[in-house]
Amino acid sequence: MSSRWLVYVIESSDGSYYTGITNNLRRRWQQHTSGKGGAKYFRGRQPKAVVFIEWQQDRSAASRREYQIKQLTRVQKESLVELQQVPGQAYIQSSMFKVCLE
């Protein structure tokens, strides 16, 4: 089991954001999309894309950061997602996602 944890934000099919933590993004994504073991949040909507990833040193740090992000307003969350966007974002995000999935 990995000791590195990450905080992630998923944009859902209705445009809302879901924030969570994991040490295995591939497994967590599959849980969310399959409905087996995923968040109840996705019972009425579908996960669309991972739009934000932030590595943390341990589960405790990831939980604290998750709480901080969950306290943000919608506009603040949009800004957070935009801050991670840089030229070539599609490549960078897919590379980051690939790294998280491996």
C-alpha positions in Angstrom: 0.0 0.0 0.0 1.3 3.4 -1.0 2.2 5.9 1.8 1.6 8.8 -0.6 -1.9 10.1 -0.7 -3.6 12.5 -3.1 -6.5 14.8 -3.0 -8.6 14.8 -6.2 -11.6 16.7 -7.6 -13.9 15.0 -10.1 -16.3 17.0 -12.2 -19.6 15.1 -12.5 -22.1 14.9 -15.3 -24.2 17.7 -13.8 -21.2 20.0 -13.6 -20.8 19.7 -9.8 -17.5 18.9 -8.1 -16.7 15.9 -5.9 -13.6 16.1 -3.7 -12.0 13.0 -2.2 -8.7 11.4 -1.2 -7.0 8.1 -2.2 -3.7 6.4 -2.5 -4.8 4.6 -5.6 -6.6 6.8 -8.1 -7.2 4.0 -10.7 -9.1 1.9 -8.1 -11.0 4.8 -6.7 -12.1 6.0 -10.2 -13.3 2.4 -11.0 -15.2 2.4 -7.8 -16.9 5.7 -8.6 -17.7 4.7 -12.2 -19.0 1.2 -11.4 -21.1 2.2 -8.4 -19.5 -0.5 -6.3 -17.6 0.9 -3.4 -17.7 4.5 -4.8 -19.2 7.5 -3.1 -22.9 7.8 -2.7 -22.5 11.2 -4.3 -22.4 9.5 -7.7 -25.7 7.6 -7.3 -27.6 10.4 -9.0 -24.8 11.6 -11.3 -21.9 10.2 -13.2 -18.2 11.0 -12.8 -17.0 12.8 -15.9 -13.3 13.8 -15.4 -10.6 14.2 -12.8 -10.0 17.9 -12.9 -7.6 18.4 -10.0 -4.9 16.3 -8.4 -2.7 17.3 -5.5 -0.2 15.0 -3.8 0.1 14.9 0.0 2.7 13.3 2.3 0.3 11.1 4.2 -3.4 10.4 4.8 -3.7 12.9 7.5 -2.4 15.8 5.3 -4.7 14.6 2.5 -7.7 14.6 4.8 -6.9 18.1 6.0 -6.5 19.4 2.5 -9.8 17.6 1.4 -11.6 19.4 4.2 -10.1 22.8 3.1 -11.2 22.2 -0.5 -14.7 21.1 0.6 -15.1 24.4 2.4 -14.5 26.4 -0.7 -17.3 28.0 -2.7 -18.1 26.8 -6.2 -16.3 29.9 -7.6 -13.2 29.2 -5.5 -13.1 25.5 -6.6 -13.3 26.6 -10.2 -10.3 28.9 -9.6 -8.4 26.1 -8.0 -9.1 23.9 -11.0 -8.1 26.7 -13.4 -4.8 27.4 -11.4 -3.7 23.8 -12.2 -4.4 24.4 -15.9 -1.3 25.4 -18.0 -0.5 25.3 -21.7 -0.6 21.7 -22.8 -2.8 20.8 -19.9 -4.4 17.9 -21.7 -1.0 16.2 -22.0 0.0 17.2 -18.5 -3.2 16.0 -16.9 -3.2 12.8 -18.8 0.4 12.3 -17.8 -0.4 13.0 -14.2 -3.4 10.8 -14.3 -1.3 8.0 -15.9 1.3 8.3 -13.1 -1.5 8.1 -10.5 -3.0 5.1 -12.2 0.2 3.1 -12.4 
